[in-house]
């Protein structure tokens, strides 16, 4: 059964968390934002999605369809995939041939606490990006709120992730990493580099383990190939937006 990802065309957005999971595990998927375009979301916005009467109607994208299953909510989609996609191997080459002598990495079972540890961390990343807000609607309020986001909230979240990596004694958020939580943190870090380059220049030396995780994921052959491919949407008017007045140099 094909995995079909449905999201707004032209931006990474929240669908990027699922895209990175698919790409890191070399799992085939259909990105309808590319194959169909913006019209792919219309059946769901009109509450008329076809062929899936036994699923709750999604409120908004991202949406994943897999056979007769229709799911929404980013964290929910990631948890569903985590129980089905192979484990992430960041050292695997882009076109790796199956090695019959090497056991294929398998996802954790639903009885394995590590599945929920990764989800806990991924949900925390999602909490963080929910604080990255849009600017045009309330410019005066955004200037005040962004100061709190820069000075307090971002260091709080980055410090949390830094301490969890340090706790594992390795390079990732969990001892059994890498997981989709690490991919989620990669995307959040990458988006912050676009939206708040001055802030990130100041934070980078304060959180060396988070930065190391980011660089490690970015250098993974499959991720690097994806980032340099047409499948990778550019940042523009999505979650991460660049407003120089919100990102002063000091």
C-alpha positions as CSV (number, residue, x, y, z in Angstrom):
1,X,0.0,0.0,0.0
2,X,1.3,3.4,-0.9
3,X,1.8,6.2,1.7
4,X,0.1,9.4,0.4
5,X,1.1,12.7,2.0
6,X,-1.3,15.6,1.5
7,X,-0.3,19.1,2.3
8,X,-0.1,22.7,1.0
9,X,2.0,23.0,-2.1
10,X,5.2,25.1,-2.1
11,X,6.2,25.0,1.6
12,X,7.9,22.4,3.9
13,X,5.5,23.1,6.7
14,X,4.4,20.4,9.2
15,X,4.4,17.8,6.4
16,X,8.2,18.0,6.4
17,X,8.4,15.9,9.6
18,X,6.8,13.0,7.7
19,X,8.8,13.7,4.5
20,X,12.1,13.4,6.4
21,X,11.0,10.2,8.0
22,X,10.2,8.7,4.6
23,X,13.4,10.0,3.1
24,X,15.7,8.8,5.9
25,X,14.3,5.3,5.7
26,X,14.1,5.2,1.9
27,X,10.4,4.5,2.1
28,X,8.5,5.2,-1.1
29,X,5.7,7.8,-0.7
30,X,3.6,10.0,-2.8
31,X,3.8,13.7,-2.0
32,X,0.6,15.1,-3.5
33,X,1.8,18.6,-3.0
34,X,4.2,17.8,-5.8
35,X,2.2,15.3,-7.9
36,X,-1.1,17.2,-7.8
37,X,-0.4,20.6,-6.3
38,X,-2.5,22.8,-4.0
39,X,-5.8,21.2,-5.2
40,X,-4.8,18.0,-3.4
41,X,-6.2,19.4,-0.1
42,X,-9.6,20.5,-1.4
43,X,-11.5,17.2,-0.8
44,X,-10.4,17.4,2.9
45,X,-11.2,21.1,3.4
46,X,-14.7,20.4,1.9
47,X,-15.1,17.3,4.2
48,X,-15.6,15.2,1.1
49,X,-12.6,12.9,1.1
50,X,-13.2,9.9,-1.1
51,X,-13.3,6.2,-0.2
52,X,-12.7,6.5,3.6
53,X,-16.1,6.6,5.3
54,X,-14.7,5.0,8.5
55,X,-12.2,7.6,9.4
56,X,-12.6,10.9,11.2
57,X,-12.7,13.9,8.9
58,X,-9.3,15.7,9.1
59,X,-9.6,19.3,10.3
60,X,-6.5,20.4,8.3
61,X,-3.4,19.0,6.6
62,X,-0.9,17.4,6.9
63,X,-2.9,14.3,6.1
64,X,-1.6,10.8,5.5
65,X,-3.6,8.1,3.6
66,X,-2.5,4.5,3.7
67,X,-4.9,2.0,2.2
68,X,-8.2,2.7,3.9
69,X,-6.6,4.6,6.7
70,X,-6.8,8.4,6.8
71,X,-4.9,10.2,9.5
72,X,-4.2,13.8,10.4
73,X,-2.2,15.7,13.2
74,X,1.5,15.6,12.7
75,X,2.4,13.8,15.9
76,X,-0.3,11.2,15.2
77,X,1.1,10.6,11.7
78,X,4.6,10.2,13.0
79,X,3.6,7.7,15.6
80,X,1.7,5.6,13.0
81,X,4.8,5.6,10.7
82,X,7.1,4.8,13.6
83,X,5.3,1.5,14.2
84,X,5.7,0.6,10.5
85,X,8.8,2.2,8.9
86,X,12.2,0.6,9.3
87,X,14.6,2.0,11.8
88,X,16.7,5.0,10.7
89,X,20.2,4.4,9.5
90,X,21.9,7.7,8.9
91,X,25.0,6.0,7.4
92,X,23.0,4.2,4.7
93,X,23.9,5.3,1.2
94,X,21.2,6.7,-1.0
95,X,20.9,3.6,-3.3
96,X,21.9,1.0,-0.8
97,X,21.5,-2.6,-2.0
98,X,19.9,-5.0,0.5
99,X,22.5,-6.9,2.5
100,X,21.3,-10.5,3.0
101,X,23.9,-11.0,5.8
102,X,22.7,-8.0,7.7
103,X,19.5,-8.1,9.6
104,X,17.0,-5.5,8.4
105,X,16.4,-2.9,11.1
106,X,12.8,-3.1,12.4
107,X,10.6,-0.6,14.1
108,X,9.9,-0.9,17.8
109,X,6.7,-2.8,18.8
110,X,3.8,-1.1,20.5
111,X,5.0,-2.6,23.7
112,X,8.4,-1.0,23.5
113,X,8.6,2.2,25.7
114,X,11.2,3.6,23.3
115,X,8.4,4.1,20.7
116,X,6.7,6.5,23.1
117,X,10.0,8.1,24.3
118,X,10.7,9.2,20.7
119,X,7.1,10.4,20.4
120,X,7.4,12.4,23.6
121,X,10.5,14.2,22.3
122,X,8.9,14.7,18.8
123,X,5.8,16.2,20.4
124,X,8.0,18.6,22.3
125,X,9.7,19.7,19.1
126,X,6.2,20.3,17.7
127,X,5.3,22.4,20.8
128,X,8.4,24.5,20.0
129,X,7.5,25.2,16.4
130,X,3.9,26.1,17.5
131,X,5.4,29.1,19.2
132,X,6.8,30.3,15.9
133,X,4.0,32.6,14.9
134,X,2.8,34.6,11.9
135,X,3.6,38.3,11.9
136,X,1.4,40.2,9.5
137,X,-1.9,39.9,11.5
138,X,-0.6,41.5,14.7
139,X,2.7,43.3,14.1
140,X,2.9,45.2,17.4
141,X,2.0,42.2,19.5
142,X,4.4,40.0,17.4
143,X,7.4,42.3,18.2
144,X,6.7,41.9,21.9
145,X,6.0,38.2,21.8
146,X,9.0,37.4,19.6
147,X,11.3,39.0,22.2
148,X,10.0,36.5,24.7
149,X,10.4,33.7,22.1
150,X,14.0,34.7,21.4
151,X,15.2,35.4,24.9
152,X,13.3,32.8,27.0
153,X,11.4,30.2,25.0
154,X,14.0,29.2,22.5
155,X,16.8,28.8,25.1
156,X,14.3,26.8,27.3
157,X,13.6,24.3,24.5
158,X,17.1,24.1,23.2
159,X,18.4,23.5,26.7
160,X,15.9,20.7,27.2
161,X,17.1,19.0,24.0
162,X,20.7,19.6,24.9
163,X,20.3,17.9,28.3
164,X,18.5,14.9,26.8
165,X,21.3,14.3,24.3
166,X,23.9,14.7,27.1
167,X,21.9,12.2,29.2
168,X,22.1,9.5,26.5
169,X,25.9,9.8,26.3
170,X,25.6,9.7,22.5
171,X,24.7,12.0,19.6
172,X,20.9,11.7,19.6
173,X,17.9,12.3,21.8
174,X,17.5,8.7,22.8
175,X,19.9,6.0,23.6
176,X,18.5,3.9,20.7
177,X,18.7,6.8,18.3
178,X,18.5,8.1,15.7
179,X,14.7,8.3,15.6
180,X,12.1,10.5,14.0
181,X,12.5,12.8,17.0
182,X,16.0,13.6,15.9
183,X,14.7,14.3,12.4
184,X,12.0,16.6,13.9
185,X,14.7,18.5,15.9
186,X,16.7,18.8,12.7
187,X,13.8,20.4,10.9
188,X,13.1,22.8,13.7
189,X,16.8,23.8,13.9
190,X,16.9,24.2,10.1
191,X,13.8,26.4,10.0
192,X,15.2,28.5,12.8
193,X,18.4,29.1,10.8
194,X,16.2,30.5,8.1
195,X,13.8,32.6,10.2
196,X,16.2,33.7,13.0
197,X,19.8,33.6,11.6
198,X,21.1,36.2,14.1
199,X,19.6,34.4,17.1
200,X,20.9,31.1,15.9
201,X,24.4,32.5,15.5
202,X,24.3,33.4,19.2
203,X,22.8,30.1,20.3
204,X,24.9,27.8,18.3
205,X,27.9,27.7,20.7
206,X,25.6,27.4,23.7
207,X,24.1,24.2,22.5
208,X,26.9,22.2,20.9
209,X,25.2,18.8,21.1
210,X,22.0,20.1,19.4
211,X,24.1,21.6,16.7
212,X,26.1,18.4,16.3
213,X,22.9,16.4,15.9
214,X,21.7,18.9,13.3
215,X,24.9,18.6,11.3
216,X,25.0,14.8,11.6
217,X,21.4,14.5,10.2
218,X,22.1,17.0,7.5
219,X,25.2,15.1,6.4
220,X,23.4,11.7,6.2
221,X,23.5,10.6,2.5
222,X,19.8,10.1,2.1
223,X,19.0,13.4,3.8
224,X,21.6,15.3,1.9
225,X,20.3,13.9,-1.4
226,X,16.8,14.9,-0.4
227,X,17.7,18.4,0.6
228,X,19.4,18.9,-2.8
229,X,16.5,17.5,-4.7
230,X,13.3,19.1,-6.2
231,X,11.3,17.2,-3.6
232,X,12.6,19.6,-0.9
233,X,10.3,22.6,-0.7
234,X,11.9,26.1,0.0
235,X,11.0,28.1,3.1
236,X,8.8,31.0,2.3
237,X,5.4,31.7,3.7
238,X,5.0,28.6,5.9
239,X,5.8,28.1,9.6
240,X,9.3,29.6,9.3
241,X,9.3,33.1,7.9
242,X,12.1,35.6,7.8
243,X,11.4,39.1,9.2
244,X,14.6,40.9,9.8
245,X,12.9,43.3,12.3
246,X,12.1,40.2,14.5
247,X,15.7,39.0,14.5
248,X,18.1,41.8,15.5
249,X,21.8,41.3,15.6
250,X,22.0,41.9,19.3
